[in-house]
């Protein structure tokens, strides 16, 4: 689901402020022990394949919730 630009900008600003304040970001680990990734809907590589992205969270509780 796409959000309006005001919501996206507000969340981005909160993410940056939280990371700046805490100095921490959180990533998810996959079942193989590597970082969990997602595929981009907007960007492709030189072969036209969607690129993999690593997602980051500024809140450990949200990252933990999504890990389940």
C-alpha positions, 0 to 999 in steps of 0.5 A, spaced: 500 500 500 502 506 498 502 512 502 501 519 501 508 523 501 506 527 507 506 520 511 512 518 508 516 524 509 513 524 516 516 517 517 522 518 514 524 524 519 522 520 525 526 515 523 532 519 522 531 523 528 531 517 532 537 514 529 541 520 530 538 520 537 540 513 539 545 511 534 542 505 532 538 501 527 535 494 526 535 489 521 532 482 520 536 476 520 533 470 515 533 463 517 540 462 513 543 467 518 544 473 513 540 479 513 533 479 511 532 482 504 526 484 500 525 486 492 524 493 490 518 495 486 521 501 483 529 499 481 532 494 477 539 492 476 542 491 469 539 485 467 532 488 469 531 484 475 528 487 481 534 489 486 534 486 493 534 491 499 535 491 506 530 494 510 532 498 517 528 500 523 529 505 528 525 501 533 527 494 536 520 493 538 517 493 531 523 490 528 522 484 533 515 484 531 516 483 524 521 478 525 516 473 527 
